[in-house]
């Protein structure tokens, strides 16, 4: 299971529909994504650039991307950003591997 940060901005029309008929969209979206193996670990309403911030577990990048594309294609979001997250162990492994890559910046 991989973990992802999702950040969502609603359209004005989506906010208007939710004000007119308040409902738990996080629960509803979670139920729609569950058959693909994508589950919310936690999610919050927020304010600023993004209206929803959440952490989801997904089976792999392709499946999770498909789920987020489906959500974005629904039209309720003006922006949806997905960021893959690494555990601290994965981050340390990446740091160790980076030392063997052999990258050198261009010399001017």
Biopython code that builds the backbone (N, CA, C, O; Angstrom):
import numpy as np
from Bio.PDB.StructureBuilder import StructureBuilder

atoms = [
    (1, "UNK", "N", (0.855, -1.185, 0.000)),
    (1, "UNK", "CA", (0.000, 0.000, 0.000)),
    (1, "UNK", "C", (0.892, 1.237, 0.000)),
    (1, "UNK", "O", (1.843, 1.328, 0.777)),
    (2, "UNK", "N", (0.588, 2.158, -0.850)),
    (2, "UNK", "CA", (1.322, 3.423, -0.903)),
    (2, "UNK", "C", (0.441, 4.523, -0.312)),
    (2, "UNK", "O", (-0.785, 4.409, -0.303)),
    (3, "UNK", "N", (1.059, 5.560, 0.170)),
    (3, "UNK", "CA", (0.331, 6.658, 0.814)),
    (3, "UNK", "C", (0.518, 7.940, 0.004)),
    (3, "UNK", "O", (1.588, 8.194, -0.550)),
    (4, "UNK", "N", (-0.553, 8.742, -0.052)),
    (4, "UNK", "CA", (-0.552, 9.956, -0.865)),
    (4, "UNK", "C", (-1.214, 11.100, -0.114)),
    (4, "UNK", "O", (-2.167, 10.902, 0.640)),
    (5, "UNK", "N", (-0.693, 12.294, -0.331)),
    (5, "UNK", "CA", (-1.326, 13.523, 0.130)),
    (5, "UNK", "C", (-2.195, 14.016, -1.021)),
    (5, "UNK", "O", (-1.719, 14.142, -2.149)),
    (6, "UNK", "N", (-3.462, 14.295, -0.745)),
    (6, "UNK", "CA", (-4.316, 14.888, -1.773)),
    (6, "UNK", "C", (-4.763, 16.260, -1.291)),
    (6, "UNK", "O", (-5.060, 16.458, -0.113)),
    (7, "UNK", "N", (-4.803, 17.199, -2.223)),
    (7, "UNK", "CA", (-5.237, 18.558, -1.937)),
    (7, "UNK", "C", (-6.242, 18.935, -3.017)),
    (7, "UNK", "O", (-5.968, 18.811, -4.211)),
    (8, "UNK", "N", (-7.409, 19.397, -2.581)),
    (8, "UNK", "CA", (-8.518, 19.642, -3.502)),
    (8, "UNK", "C", (-9.057, 21.052, -3.320)),
    (8, "UNK", "O", (-9.229, 21.527, -2.197)),
    (9, "UNK", "N", (-9.320, 21.708, -4.435)),
    (9, "UNK", "CA", (-10.040, 22.982, -4.433)),
    (9, "UNK", "C", (-11.371, 22.750, -5.143)),
    (9, "UNK", "O", (-11.407, 22.198, -6.242)),
    (10, "UNK", "N", (-12.461, 23.173, -4.512)),
    (10, "UNK", "CA", (-13.789, 23.047, -5.119)),
    (10, "UNK", "C", (-14.071, 24.199, -6.068)),
    (10, "UNK", "O", (-13.501, 25.282, -5.931)),
    (11, "UNK", "N", (-14.948, 23.961, -7.027)),
    (11, "UNK", "CA", (-15.452, 25.040, -7.872)),
    (11, "UNK", "C", (-16.505, 25.812, -7.082)),
    (11, "UNK", "O", (-17.029, 25.310, -6.087)),
    (12, "UNK", "N", (-16.813, 27.019, -7.518)),
    (12, "UNK", "CA", (-17.872, 27.810, -6.877)),
    (12, "UNK", "C", (-19.208, 27.076, -6.962)),
    (12, "UNK", "O", (-19.999, 27.111, -6.019)),
    (13, "UNK", "N", (-19.456, 26.420, -8.077)),
    (13, "UNK", "CA", (-20.707, 25.668, -8.248)),
    (13, "UNK", "C", (-20.801, 24.510, -7.257)),
    (13, "UNK", "O", (-21.872, 24.231, -6.720)),
    (14, "UNK", "N", (-19.689, 23.849, -7.022)),
    (14, "UNK", "CA", (-19.686, 22.751, -6.057)),
    (14, "UNK", "C", (-19.967, 23.260, -4.647)),
    (14, "UNK", "O", (-20.740, 22.647, -3.910)),
    (15, "UNK", "N", (-19.344, 24.377, -4.267)),
    (15, "UNK", "CA", (-19.626, 24.963, -2.950)),
    (15, "UNK", "C", (-21.098, 25.334, -2.841)),
    (15, "UNK", "O", (-21.727, 25.073, -1.815)),
    (16, "UNK", "N", (-21.655, 25.940, -3.886)),
    (16, "UNK", "CA", (-23.071, 26.347, -3.859)),
    (16, "UNK", "C", (-23.974, 25.130, -3.666)),
    (16, "UNK", "O", (-24.928, 25.184, -2.891)),
    (17, "UNK", "N", (-23.681, 24.041, -4.360)),
    (17, "UNK", "CA", (-24.485, 22.820, -4.219)),
    (17, "UNK", "C", (-24.373, 22.258, -2.802)),
    (17, "UNK", "O", (-25.360, 21.768, -2.252)),
    (18, "UNK", "N", (-23.184, 22.325, -2.210)),
    (18, "UNK", "CA", (-23.000, 21.795, -0.857)),
    (18, "UNK", "C", (-23.664, 22.683, 0.194)),
    (18, "UNK", "O", (-24.158, 22.189, 1.208)),
    (19, "UNK", "N", (-23.675, 23.994, -0.049)),
    (19, "UNK", "CA", (-24.359, 24.902, 0.874)),
    (19, "UNK", "C", (-25.866, 24.640, 0.822)),
    (19, "UNK", "O", (-26.546, 24.639, 1.848)),
    (20, "UNK", "N", (-26.370, 24.419, -0.393)),
    (20, "UNK", "CA", (-27.802, 24.160, -0.577)),
    (20, "UNK", "C", (-28.212, 22.819, 0.034)),
    (20, "UNK", "O", (-29.308, 22.685, 0.578)),
    (21, "UNK", "N", (-27.323, 21.829, -0.063)),
    (21, "UNK", "CA", (-27.622, 20.488, 0.437)),
    (21, "UNK", "C", (-26.380, 19.921, 1.121)),
    (21, "UNK", "O", (-25.662, 19.113, 0.532)),
    (22, "UNK", "N", (-26.120, 20.344, 2.374)),
    (22, "UNK", "CA", (-24.910, 19.871, 3.065)),
    (22, "UNK", "C", (-24.905, 18.351, 3.229)),
    (22, "UNK", "O", (-25.905, 17.744, 3.614)),
    (23, "UNK", "N", (-23.756, 17.761, 2.926)),
    (23, "UNK", "CA", (-23.578, 16.319, 3.096)),
    (23, "UNK", "C", (-22.105, 16.019, 3.256)),
    (23, "UNK", "O", (-21.262, 16.847, 2.909)),
    (24, "UNK", "N", (-21.790, 14.874, 3.766)),
    (24, "UNK", "CA", (-20.401, 14.472, 4.001)),
    (24, "UNK", "C", (-19.812, 13.945, 2.702)),
    (24, "UNK", "O", (-19.867, 12.745, 2.432)),
    (25, "UNK", "N", (-19.250, 14.840, 1.898)),
    (25, "UNK", "CA", (-18.670, 14.447, 0.621)),
    (25, "UNK", "C", (-17.421, 13.593, 0.808)),
    (25, "UNK", "O", (-17.113, 12.758, -0.043)),
    (26, "UNK", "N", (-16.701, 13.789, 1.905)),
    (26, "UNK", "CA", (-15.521, 12.962, 2.151)),
    (26, "UNK", "C", (-15.921, 11.492, 2.286)),
    (26, "UNK", "O", (-15.254, 10.604, 1.754)),
    (27, "UNK", "N", (-17.005, 11.252, 2.995)),
    (27, "UNK", "CA", (-17.501, 9.880, 3.147)),
    (27, "UNK", "C", (-17.974, 9.340, 1.800)),
    (27, "UNK", "O", (-17.660, 8.207, 1.436)),
    (28, "UNK", "N", (-18.727, 10.153, 1.065)),
    (28, "UNK", "CA", (-19.260, 9.716, -0.226)),
    (28, "UNK", "C", (-18.139, 9.395, -1.214)),
    (28, "UNK", "O", (-18.178, 8.367, -1.890)),
    (29, "UNK", "N", (-17.152, 10.268, -1.295)),
    (29, "UNK", "CA", (-16.031, 10.032, -2.213)),
    (29, "UNK", "C", (-15.234, 8.807, -1.762)),
    (29, "UNK", "O", (-14.806, 8.002, -2.589)),
    (30, "UNK", "N", (-15.039, 8.671, -0.458)),
    (30, "UNK", "CA", (-14.341, 7.496, 0.065)),
    (30, "UNK", "C", (-15.028, 6.203, -0.326)),
    (30, "UNK", "O", (-14.365, 5.224, -0.668)),
    (31, "UNK", "N", (-16.355, 6.193, -0.278)),
    (31, "UNK", "CA", (-17.113, 4.993, -0.673)),
    (31, "UNK", "C", (-16.968, 4.719, -2.168)),
    (31, "UNK", "O", (-16.942, 3.559, -2.581)),
    (32, "UNK", "N", (-16.874, 5.764, -2.980)),
    (32, "UNK", "CA", (-16.697, 5.585, -4.422)),
    (32, "UNK", "C", (-15.311, 5.044, -4.765)),
    (32, "UNK", "O", (-15.161, 4.269, -5.709)),
    (33, "UNK", "N", (-14.296, 5.454, -3.997)),
    (33, "UNK", "CA", (-12.920, 5.031, -4.271)),
    (33, "UNK", "C", (-12.594, 3.658, -3.689)),
    (33, "UNK", "O", (-11.660, 3.003, -4.150)),
    (34, "UNK", "N", (-13.342, 3.218, -2.695)),
    (34, "UNK", "CA", (-13.048, 1.962, -1.994)),
    (34, "UNK", "C", (-12.949, 0.745, -2.917)),
    (34, "UNK", "O", (-12.045, -0.069, -2.729)),
    (35, "UNK", "N", (-13.834, 0.581, -3.906)),
    (35, "UNK", "CA", (-13.705, -0.599, -4.776)),
    (35, "UNK", "C", (-12.368, -0.663, -5.532)),
    (35, "UNK", "O", (-11.940, -1.746, -5.934)),
    (36, "UNK", "N", (-11.715, 0.476, -5.727)),
    (36, "UNK", "CA", (-10.404, 0.502, -6.377)),
    (36, "UNK", "C", (-9.278, 0.236, -5.379)),
    (36, "UNK", "O", (-8.108, 0.191, -5.760)),
    (37, "UNK", "N", (-9.623, 0.062, -4.112)),
    (37, "UNK", "CA", (-8.615, -0.192, -3.092)),
    (37, "UNK", "C", (-8.006, 1.076, -2.530)),
    (37, "UNK", "O", (-6.954, 1.030, -1.893)),
    (38, "UNK", "N", (-8.668, 2.231, -2.762)),
    (38, "UNK", "CA", (-8.183, 3.518, -2.266)),
    (38, "UNK", "C", (-9.009, 3.891, -1.044)),
    (38, "UNK", "O", (-10.238, 3.924, -1.106)),
    (39, "UNK", "N", (-8.333, 4.170, 0.066)),
    (39, "UNK", "CA", (-9.044, 4.506, 1.297)),
    (39, "UNK", "C", (-8.480, 5.781, 1.918)),
    (39, "UNK", "O", (-7.281, 6.049, 1.841)),
    (40, "UNK", "N", (-9.364, 6.555, 2.531)),
    (40, "UNK", "CA", (-8.934, 7.741, 3.269)),
    (40, "UNK", "C", (-8.351, 7.301, 4.599)),
    (40, "UNK", "O", (-8.988, 6.550, 5.338)),
    (41, "UNK", "N", (-7.155, 7.757, 4.909)),
    (41, "UNK", "CA", (-6.571, 7.573, 6.229)),
    (41, "UNK", "C", (-7.105, 8.680, 7.126)),
    (41, "UNK", "O", (-7.478, 8.444, 8.276)),
    (42, "UNK", "N", (-7.135, 9.890, 6.581)),
    (42, "UNK", "CA", (-7.644, 11.051, 7.291)),
    (42, "UNK", "C", (-7.886, 12.155, 6.276)),
    (42, "UNK", "O", (-7.229, 12.191, 5.236)),
    (43, "UNK", "N", (-8.806, 13.045, 6.557)),
    (43, "UNK", "CA", (-9.079, 14.166, 5.659)),
    (43, "UNK", "C", (-9.656, 15.320, 6.461)),
    (43, "UNK", "O", (-10.307, 15.127, 7.488)),
    (44, "UNK", "N", (-9.403, 16.515, 5.970)),
    (44, "UNK", "CA", (-9.824, 17.728, 6.663)),
    (44, "UNK", "C", (-10.323, 18.763, 5.675)),
    (44, "UNK", "O", (-9.813, 18.877, 4.560)),
    (45, "UNK", "N", (-11.325, 19.516, 6.097)),
    (45, "UNK", "CA", (-11.647, 20.750, 5.383)),
    (45, "UNK", "C", (-10.570, 21.750, 5.776)),
    (45, "UNK", "O", (-10.089, 21.747, 6.909)),
    (46, "UNK", "N", (-10.201, 22.594, 4.840)),
    (46, "UNK", "CA", (-9.176, 23.592, 5.122)),
    (46, "UNK", "C", (-9.565, 24.886, 4.418)),
    (46, "UNK", "O", (-10.583, 24.932, 3.728)),
    (47, "UNK", "N", (-8.785, 25.916, 4.582)),
    (47, "UNK", "CA", (-9.038, 27.143, 3.846)),
    (47, "UNK", "C", (-7.713, 27.684, 3.357)),
    (47, "UNK", "O", (-6.659, 27.389, 3.920)),
    (48, "UNK", "N", (-7.777, 28.476, 2.309)),
    (48, "UNK", "CA", (-6.581, 28.933, 1.621)),
    (48, "UNK", "C", (-6.663, 28.435, 0.199)),
    (48, "UNK", "O", (-7.739, 28.428, -0.398)),
    (49, "UNK", "N", (-5.539, 28.019, -0.352)),
    (49, "UNK", "CA", (-5.520, 27.556, -1.738)),
    (49, "UNK", "C", (-6.334, 26.276, -1.925)),
    (49, "UNK", "O", (-6.951, 26.083, -2.973)),
    (50, "UNK", "N", (-6.341, 25.402, -0.919)),
    (50, "UNK", "CA", (-7.058, 24.133, -1.016)),
    (50, "UNK", "C", (-8.171, 24.074, 0.020)),
    (50, "UNK", "O", (-8.038, 24.588, 1.131)),
    (51, "UNK", "N", (-9.281, 23.430, -0.371)),
    (51, "UNK", "CA", (-10.459, 23.320, 0.489)),
    (51, "UNK", "C", (-10.509, 22.006, 1.263)),
    (51, "UNK", "O", (-11.130, 21.922, 2.323)),
    (52, "UNK", "N", (-9.856, 20.995, 0.728)),
    (52, "UNK", "CA", (-9.785, 19.677, 1.361)),
    (52, "UNK", "C", (-8.330, 19.226, 1.324)),
    (52, "UNK", "O", (-7.659, 19.366, 0.301)),
    (53, "UNK", "N", (-7.848, 18.690, 2.428)),
    (53, "UNK", "CA", (-6.523, 18.085, 2.498)),
    (53, "UNK", "C", (-6.720, 16.693, 3.083)),
    (53, "UNK", "O", (-7.380, 16.530, 4.109)),
    (54, "UNK", "N", (-6.151, 15.705, 2.434)),
    (54, "UNK", "CA", (-6.338, 14.355, 2.933)),
    (54, "UNK", "C", (-5.134, 13.474, 2.699)),
    (54, "UNK", "O", (-4.261, 13.778, 1.886)),
    (55, "UNK", "N", (-5.106, 12.389, 3.422)),
    (55, "UNK", "CA", (-4.119, 11.329, 3.237)),
    (55, "UNK", "C", (-4.899, 10.098, 2.807)),
    (55, "UNK", "O", (-5.862, 9.702, 3.464)),
    (56, "UNK", "N", (-4.477, 9.492, 1.697)),
    (56, "UNK", "CA", (-5.123, 8.271, 1.233)),
    (56, "UNK", "C", (-4.094, 7.171, 1.076)),
    (56, "UNK", "O", (-2.920, 7.427, 0.807)),
    (57, "UNK", "N", (-4.553, 5.946, 1.249)),
    (57, "UNK", "CA", (-3.764, 4.763, 0.919)),
    (57, "UNK", "C", (-4.290, 4.243, -0.404)),
    (57, "UNK", "O", (-5.500, 4.182, -0.624)),
    (58, "UNK", "N", (-3.371, 3.868, -1.285)),
    (58, "UNK", "CA", (-3.760, 3.286, -2.564)),
    (58, "UNK", "C", (-2.865, 2.100, -2.872)),
    (58, "UNK", "O", (-1.745, 2.017, -2.367)),
    (59, "UNK", "N", (-3.350, 1.182, -3.694)),
    (59, "UNK", "CA", (-2.576, -0.026, -3.964)),
    (59, "UNK", "C", (-1.297, 0.229, -4.763)),
    (59, "UNK", "O", (-0.313, -0.492, -4.604)),
    (60, "UNK", "N", (-1.307, 1.257, -5.626)),
    (60, "UNK", "CA", (-0.141, 1.575, -6.443)),
    (60, "UNK", "C", (-0.372, 2.933, -7.103)),
    (60, "UNK", "O", (-1.472, 3.481, -7.039)),
    (61, "UNK", "N", (0.672, 3.473, -7.739)),
    (61, "UNK", "CA", (0.566, 4.795, -8.361)),
    (61, "UNK", "C", (-0.499, 4.846, -9.453)),
    (61, "UNK", "O", (-1.275, 5.799, -9.516)),
    (62, "UNK", "N", (-0.542, 3.833, -10.309)),
    (62, "UNK", "CA", (-1.470, 3.847, -11.436)),
    (62, "UNK", "C", (-2.918, 3.826, -10.964)),
    (62, "UNK", "O", (-3.740, 4.597, -11.460)),
    (63, "UNK", "N", (-3.236, 2.964, -10.024)),
    (63, "UNK", "CA", (-4.603, 2.870, -9.513)),
    (63, "UNK", "C", (-5.008, 4.142, -8.791)),
    (63, "UNK", "O", (-6.120, 4.640, -8.970)),
    (64, "UNK", "N", (-4.106, 4.666, -7.976)),
    (64, "UNK", "CA", (-4.418, 5.895, -7.242)),
    (64, "UNK", "C", (-4.571, 7.059, -8.207)),
    (64, "UNK", "O", (-5.469, 7.884, -8.038)),
    (65, "UNK", "N", (-3.710, 7.141, -9.213)),
    (65, "UNK", "CA", (-3.844, 8.192, -10.226)),
    (65, "UNK", "C", (-5.187, 8.075, -10.927)),
    (65, "UNK", "O", (-5.847, 9.087, -11.163)),
    (66, "UNK", "N", (-5.602, 6.867, -11.263)),
    (66, "UNK", "CA", (-6.894, 6.662, -11.922)),
    (66, "UNK", "C", (-8.039, 7.159, -11.049)),
    (66, "UNK", "O", (-8.967, 7.801, -11.539)),
    (67, "UNK", "N", (-7.973, 6.861, -9.761)),
    (67, "UNK", "CA", (-9.016, 7.327, -8.841)),
    (67, "UNK", "C", (-9.065, 8.841, -8.764)),
    (67, "UNK", "O", (-10.145, 9.431, -8.773)),
    (68, "UNK", "N", (-7.905, 9.473, -8.690)),
    (68, "UNK", "CA", (-7.858, 10.936, -8.596)),
    (68, "UNK", "C", (-8.279, 11.588, -9.923)),
    (68, "UNK", "O", (-8.914, 12.643, -9.921)),
    (69, "UNK", "N", (-7.928, 10.965, -11.043)),
    (69, "UNK", "CA", (-8.383, 11.466, -12.342)),
    (69, "UNK", "C", (-9.898, 11.398, -12.424)),
    (69, "UNK", "O", (-10.535, 12.333, -12.910)),
    (70, "UNK", "N", (-10.483, 10.303, -11.954)),
    (70, "UNK", "CA", (-11.940, 10.165, -11.963)),
    (70, "UNK", "C", (-12.595, 11.255, -11.117)),
    (70, "UNK", "O", (-13.604, 11.835, -11.519)),
    (71, "UNK", "N", (-12.018, 11.535, -9.941)),
    (71, "UNK", "CA", (-12.556, 12.597, -9.083)),
    (71, "UNK", "C", (-12.441, 13.942, -9.802)),
    (71, "UNK", "O", (-13.403, 14.708, -9.835)),
    (72, "UNK", "N", (-11.283, 14.231, -10.371)),
    (72, "UNK", "CA", (-11.082, 15.505, -11.065)),
    (72, "UNK", "C", (-12.012, 15.643, -12.269)),
    (72, "UNK", "O", (-12.512, 16.732, -12.550)),
    (73, "UNK", "N", (-12.240, 14.548, -12.970)),
    (73, "UNK", "CA", (-13.090, 14.578, -14.160)),
    (73, "UNK", "C", (-14.558, 14.809, -13.830)),
    (73, "UNK", "O", (-15.343, 15.165, -14.708)),
    (74, "UNK", "N", (-14.935, 14.608, -12.570)),
    (74, "UNK", "CA", (-16.325, 14.797, -12.159)),
    (74, "UNK", "C", (-16.789, 16.245, -12.234)),
    (74, "UNK", "O", (-17.991, 16.506, -12.291)),
    (75, "UNK", "N", (-15.855, 17.186, -12.235)),
    (75, "UNK", "CA", (-16.205, 18.588, -12.397)),
    (75, "UNK", "C", (-16.408, 19.380, -11.119)),
    (75, "UNK", "O", (-16.581, 20.597, -11.187)),
    (76, "UNK", "N", (-16.393, 18.743, -9.955)),
    (76, "UNK", "CA", (-16.603, 19.465, -8.697)),
    (76, "UNK", "C", (-15.339, 20.165, -8.213)),
    (76, "UNK", "O", (-15.404, 21.048, -7.357)),
    (77, "UNK", "N", (-14.192, 19.774, -8.757)),
    (77, "UNK", "CA", (-12.913, 20.321, -8.313)),
    (77, "UNK", "C", (-12.349, 21.283, -9.357)),
    (77, "UNK", "O", (-12.380, 21.006, -10.556)),
    (78, "UNK", "N", (-11.841, 22.403, -8.887)),
    (78, "UNK", "CA", (-11.128, 23.292, -9.804)),
    (78, "UNK", "C", (-9.648, 22.924, -9.845)),
    (78, "UNK", "O", (-8.941, 23.259, -10.795)),
    (79, "UNK", "N", (-9.191, 22.233, -8.810)),
    (79, "UNK", "CA", (-7.791, 21.804, -8.738)),
    (79, "UNK", "C", (-7.719, 20.577, -7.847)),
    (79, "UNK", "O", (-8.364, 20.519, -6.801)),
    (80, "UNK", "N", (-6.930, 19.597, -8.269)),
    (80, "UNK", "CA", (-6.677, 18.410, -7.452)),
    (80, "UNK", "C", (-5.204, 18.067, -7.608)),
    (80, "UNK", "O", (-4.723, 17.834, -8.717)),
    (81, "UNK", "N", (-4.503, 18.038, -6.500)),
    (81, "UNK", "CA", (-3.070, 17.752, -6.508)),
    (81, "UNK", "C", (-2.816, 16.510, -5.673)),
    (81, "UNK", "O", (-3.302, 16.398, -4.547)),
    (82, "UNK", "N", (-2.058, 15.584, -6.224)),
    (82, "UNK", "CA", (-1.721, 14.346, -5.528)),
    (82, "UNK", "C", (-0.203, 14.262, -5.374)),
    (82, "UNK", "O", (0.534, 14.432, -6.346)),
    (83, "UNK", "N", (0.256, 14.002, -4.164)),
    (83, "UNK", "CA", (1.684, 13.911, -3.885)),
    (83, "UNK", "C", (1.979, 12.556, -3.259)),
    (83, "UNK", "O", (1.460, 12.254, -2.184)),
    (84, "UNK", "N", (2.813, 11.721, -3.915)),
    (84, "UNK", "CA", (3.207, 10.457, -3.294)),
    (84, "UNK", "C", (4.034, 10.742, -2.033)),
    (84, "UNK", "O", (4.861, 11.653, -2.019)),
    (85, "UNK", "N", (3.806, 9.969, -0.994)),
    (85, "UNK", "CA", (4.524, 10.143, 0.265)),
    (85, "UNK", "C", (5.434, 8.945, 0.524)),
    (85, "UNK", "O", (5.083, 7.805, 0.219)),
    (86, "UNK", "N", (6.588, 9.218, 1.081)),
    (86, "UNK", "CA", (7.534, 8.163, 1.467)),
    (86, "UNK", "C", (7.547, 8.046, 2.983)),
    (86, "UNK", "O", (7.462, 9.049, 3.691)),
    (87, "UNK", "N", (7.652, 6.832, 3.474)),
    (87, "UNK", "CA", (7.863, 6.646, 4.909)),
    (87, "UNK", "C", (9.273, 7.126, 5.235)),
    (87, "UNK", "O", (10.073, 7.349, 4.327)),
    (88, "UNK", "N", (9.584, 7.287, 6.508)),
    (88, "UNK", "CA", (10.941, 7.700, 6.870)),
    (88, "UNK", "C", (11.955, 6.656, 6.421)),
    (88, "UNK", "O", (13.060, 7.011, 6.011)),
    (89, "UNK", "N", (11.603, 5.378, 6.490)),
    (89, "UNK", "CA", (12.503, 4.325, 6.031)),
    (89, "UNK", "C", (12.759, 4.446, 4.536)),
    (89, "UNK", "O", (13.897, 4.308, 4.090)),
    (90, "UNK", "N", (11.705, 4.703, 3.754)),
    (90, "UNK", "CA", (11.861, 4.865, 2.305)),
    (90, "UNK", "C", (12.706, 6.098, 1.984)),
    (90, "UNK", "O", (13.533, 6.071, 1.073)),
    (91, "UNK", "N", (12.495, 7.169, 2.731)),
    (91, "UNK", "CA", (13.295, 8.377, 2.532)),
    (91, "UNK", "C", (14.765, 8.124, 2.794)),
    (91, "UNK", "O", (15.623, 8.579, 2.037)),
    (92, "UNK", "N", (15.062, 7.394, 3.874)),
    (92, "UNK", "CA", (16.455, 7.058, 4.178)),
    (92, "UNK", "C", (17.055, 6.159, 3.104)),
    (92, "UNK", "O", (18.217, 6.326, 2.732)),
    (93, "UNK", "N", (16.271, 5.208, 2.603)),
    (93, "UNK", "CA", (16.748, 4.338, 1.532)),
    (93, "UNK", "C", (17.058, 5.161, 0.274)),
    (93, "UNK", "O", (18.059, 4.915, -0.400)),
    (94, "UNK", "N", (16.208, 6.126, -0.034)),
    (94, "UNK", "CA", (16.447, 6.999, -1.190)),
    (94, "UNK", "C", (17.720, 7.816, -0.995)),
    (94, "UNK", "O", (18.490, 7.999, -1.938)),
    (95, "UNK", "N", (17.944, 8.304, 0.217)),
    (95, "UNK", "CA", (19.166, 9.058, 0.497)),
    (95, "UNK", "C", (20.407, 8.191, 0.302)),
    (95, "UNK", "O", (21.405, 8.629, -0.271)),
    (96, "UNK", "N", (20.324, 6.957, 0.787)),
    (96, "UNK", "CA", (21.469, 6.050, 0.625)),
    (96, "UNK", "C", (21.738, 5.772, -0.857)),
    (96, "UNK", "O", (22.888, 5.791, -1.298)),
    (97, "UNK", "N", (20.688, 5.518, -1.610)),
    (97, "UNK", "CA", (20.836, 5.235, -3.041)),
    (97, "UNK", "C", (21.315, 6.458, -3.801)),
    (97, "UNK", "O", (22.028, 6.323, -4.796)),
    (98, "UNK", "N", (20.943, 7.638, -3.357)),
    (98, "UNK", "CA", (21.358, 8.870, -4.042)),
    (98, "UNK", "C", (22.876, 9.005, -4.055)),
    (98, "UNK", "O", (23.446, 9.558, -4.996)),
    (99, "UNK", "N", (23.521, 8.505, -3.025)),
    (99, "UNK", "CA", (24.975, 8.574, -2.956)),
    (99, "UNK", "C", (25.663, 7.760, -4.036)),
    (99, "UNK", "O", (26.824, 8.021, -4.348)),
    (100, "UNK", "N", (24.983, 6.784, -4.616)),
    (100, "UNK", "CA", (25.601, 5.943, -5.647)),
    (100, "UNK", "C", (25.173, 6.331, -7.062)),
    (100, "UNK", "O", (25.570, 5.676, -8.025)),
    (101, "UNK", "N", (24.385, 7.367, -7.196)),
    (101, "UNK", "CA", (23.902, 7.755, -8.519)),
    (101, "UNK", "C", (25.010, 8.332, -9.381)),
    (101, "UNK", "O", (25.032, 8.082, -10.586)),
    (102, "UNK", "N", (25.926, 9.093, -8.811)),
    (102, "UNK", "CA", (27.041, 9.626, -9.564)),
    (102, "UNK", "C", (26.739, 10.913, -10.301)),
    (102, "UNK", "O", (27.464, 11.264, -11.231)),
    (103, "UNK", "N", (25.700, 11.624, -9.921)),
    (103, "UNK", "CA", (25.363, 12.894, -10.563)),
    (103, "UNK", "C", (26.390, 13.959, -10.215)),
    (103, "UNK", "O", (26.836, 14.059, -9.072)),
    (104, "UNK", "N", (26.758, 14.751, -11.210)),
    (104, "UNK", "CA", (27.646, 15.893, -11.001)),
    (104, "UNK", "C", (27.027, 17.096, -11.706)),
    (104, "UNK", "O", (26.599, 16.976, -12.854)),
    (105, "UNK", "N", (26.970, 18.247, -11.049)),
    (105, "UNK", "CA", (26.414, 19.425, -11.706)),
    (105, "UNK", "C", (27.300, 19.851, -12.880)),
    (105, "UNK", "O", (28.496, 19.562, -12.916)),
    (106, "UNK", "N", (26.686, 20.540, -13.830)),
    (106, "UNK", "CA", (27.430, 21.040, -14.982)),
    (106, "UNK", "C", (28.480, 22.049, -14.511)),
    (106, "UNK", "O", (28.243, 22.821, -13.582)),
    (107, "UNK", "N", (29.616, 22.029, -15.151)),
    (107, "UNK", "CA", (30.700, 22.956, -14.830)),
    (107, "UNK", "C", (30.620, 24.118, -15.801)),
    (107, "UNK", "O", (30.512, 23.922, -17.011)),
    (108, "UNK", "N", (30.674, 25.335, -15.262)),
    (108, "UNK", "CA", (30.586, 26.505, -16.143)),
    (108, "UNK", "C", (31.933, 26.981, -16.609)),
    (108, "UNK", "O", (32.019, 27.956, -17.355)),
]
sb = StructureBuilder()
sb.init_structure("model")
sb.init_model(0)
sb.init_chain("A")
sb.init_seg("    ")
for serial, (resi, resn, name, xyz) in enumerate(atoms, 1):
    if name == "N":
        sb.init_residue(resn, " ", resi, " ")
    sb.init_atom(name, np.array(xyz, "f"), 0.0, 1.0, " ", f" {name:<3s}", serial, name[0])
structure = sb.get_structure()
